[in-house]
Amino acid sequence: MNGRGSRGPDGEAAALSPAEAAVEARALAARGEVTADDVTDVLRAVREARERA
C-alpha cells in the first residue's frame, strides 16, 4: 500500500478506521521507503476516522 491506493475514483482518500490506518502504516514502514505523501495520507485517514467516532 502506498497511500495513493486508498483513494477512491474521485481522488478522495477512503475513510479508514484507526485499526485499518495502523495496518496501512505498518505496511508502509515494512517496505522501508515511506514518502511524505504516505505519511500525510495515513495521518489524514486517522484524523477522519477520529472525527467519525
Phi and psi restraints in degrees (value plus and minus 20) as a CYANA .aco file:
   2 ASN   PHI    -145.6  -105.6
   2 ASN   PSI      -2.9    37.1
   3 GLY   PHI      63.9   103.9
   3 GLY   PSI     -67.2   -27.2
   4 ARG   PHI     -89.6   -49.6
   4 ARG   PSI     -44.0    -4.0
   5 GLY   PHI     -91.6   -51.6
   5 GLY   PSI     -33.2     6.8
   6 SER   PHI    -112.2   -72.2
   6 SER   PSI     -10.4    29.6
   7 ARG   PHI    -110.7   -70.7
   7 ARG   PSI     122.0   162.0
   8 GLY   PHI    -100.3   -60.3
   8 GLY   PSI     159.8   199.8
   9 PRO   PHI     -83.3   -43.3
   9 PRO   PSI     -43.7    -3.7
  10 ASP   PHI    -111.1   -71.1
  10 ASP   PSI     -15.4    24.6
  11 GLY   PHI      70.7   110.7
  11 GLY   PSI     -27.5    12.5
  12 GLU   PHI    -101.5   -61.5
  12 GLU   PSI     126.8   166.8
  13 ALA   PHI     -87.6   -47.6
  13 ALA   PSI     118.4   158.4
  14 ALA   PHI     -88.7   -48.7
  14 ALA   PSI     120.7   160.7
  15 ALA   PHI     -95.2   -55.2
  15 ALA   PSI     105.4   145.4
  16 LEU   PHI    -131.6   -91.6
  16 LEU   PSI     127.5   167.5
  17 SER   PHI     -93.7   -53.7
  17 SER   PSI     141.7   181.7
  18 PRO   PHI     -75.0   -35.0
  18 PRO   PSI     -58.5   -18.5
  19 ALA   PHI     -85.7   -45.7
  19 ALA   PSI     -61.8   -21.8
  20 GLU   PHI     -85.8   -45.8
  20 GLU   PSI     -59.1   -19.1
  21 ALA   PHI     -83.7   -43.7
  21 ALA   PSI     -57.8   -17.8
  22 ALA   PHI     -85.1   -45.1
  22 ALA   PSI     -61.1   -21.1
  23 VAL   PHI     -82.1   -42.1
  23 VAL   PSI     -64.0   -24.0
  24 GLU   PHI     -85.0   -45.0
  24 GLU   PSI     -61.1   -21.1
  25 ALA   PHI     -82.9   -42.9
  25 ALA   PSI     -61.1   -21.1
  26 ARG   PHI     -83.8   -43.8
  26 ARG   PSI     -59.7   -19.7
  27 ALA   PHI     -84.4   -44.4
  27 ALA   PSI     -60.4   -20.4
  28 LEU   PHI     -83.4   -43.4
  28 LEU   PSI     -65.5   -25.5
  29 ALA   PHI     -84.8   -44.8
  29 ALA   PSI     -56.6   -16.6
  30 ALA   PHI     -86.6   -46.6
  30 ALA   PSI     -49.9    -9.9
  31 ARG   PHI     -98.8   -58.8
  31 ARG   PSI     -32.7     7.3
  32 GLY   PHI      60.2   100.2
  32 GLY   PSI     -15.2    24.8
  33 GLU   PHI    -160.5  -120.5
  33 GLU   PSI      72.1   112.1
  34 VAL   PHI    -124.5   -84.5
  34 VAL   PSI     109.8   149.8
  35 THR   PHI    -116.7   -76.7
  35 THR   PSI     146.2   186.2
  36 ALA   PHI     -80.8   -40.8
  36 ALA   PSI     -56.8   -16.8
  37 ASP   PHI     -82.8   -42.8
  37 ASP   PSI     -59.3   -19.3
  38 ASP   PHI     -79.4   -39.4
  38 ASP   PSI     -67.9   -27.9
  39 VAL   PHI     -83.4   -43.4
  39 VAL   PSI     -64.9   -24.9
  40 THR   PHI     -81.9   -41.9
  40 THR   PSI     -62.5   -22.5
  41 ASP   PHI     -82.0   -42.0
  41 ASP   PSI     -64.1   -24.1
  42 VAL   PHI     -87.7   -47.7
  42 VAL   PSI     -63.4   -23.4
  43 LEU   PHI     -82.7   -42.7
  43 LEU   PSI     -60.0   -20.0
  44 ARG   PHI     -82.6   -42.6
  44 ARG   PSI     -64.1   -24.1
  45 ALA   PHI     -82.9   -42.9
  45 ALA   PSI     -60.7   -20.7
  46 VAL   PHI     -85.1   -45.1
  46 VAL   PSI     -64.7   -24.7
  47 ARG   PHI     -79.8   -39.8
  47 ARG   PSI     -65.1   -25.1
  48 GLU   PHI     -83.8   -43.8
  48 GLU   PSI     -59.3   -19.3
  49 ALA   PHI     -84.7   -44.7
  49 ALA   PSI     -59.6   -19.6
  50 ARG   PHI     -85.7   -45.7
  50 ARG   PSI     -57.9   -17.9
  51 GLU   PHI     -85.8   -45.8
  51 GLU   PSI     -52.7   -12.7
  52 ARG   PHI     -95.2   -55.2
  52 ARG   PSI     -46.8    -6.8
